[in-house]
Amino acid sequence: MLNEAFEIIQDIIVLANCFTSISFSFVPRSSNFLGNILANGALMNSHSSL
């Protein structure tokens, strides 16, 4: 699980380096219902393809 989180963070760093300016901000899960659904769906799809 920790290795998977590390790989995700590495992907974020690589993608962030493609931009001249980028910022990140915390959005509570309860305030981002659709984003939470999309993220969970992506995780389910990635696990089913392993």
C-alpha positions, 0 to 999 in steps of 0.5 A, spaced: 500 500 500 505 504 501 509 503 495 502 504 491 502 511 494 509 513 493 508 511 485 502 516 485 506 521 488 511 520 483 506 521 478 504 527 480 511 530 481 512 528 474 506 531 471 506 537 475 513 539 472 510 539 466 507 546 468 510 553 469 505 554 475 501 549 479 498 549 485 494 544 490 489 545 495 485 541 500 478 540 498 474 535 503 471 529 500 464 531 503 465 538 498 467 534 492 462 528 491 463 528 484 471 528 484 470 522 490 466 518 485 471 519 479 477 517 484 473 511 487 471 508 480 478 509 477 481 505 483 476 500 482 478 499 474 485 499 476 485 494 481 480 490 476 486 490 471 491 487 475 
